[in-house]
């Protein structure tokens, strides 16, 4: 995989409307999960790490 494959415009989140950090992570995790880039446990792990 080269750099061009890793940078995809639909995975750049600008001006995302989120009520909280948890909401932001949920939205990003859902998008990444739908693309098959993360496991279903990603969101919980991300929140745990950031807590």
Secondary structure, DSSP 8 states (H G I E B T S, - for coil): --HHHH--GGG---S---SSHHHHHHHHHHHHHHTTSS-TTHHHHHHHHH-
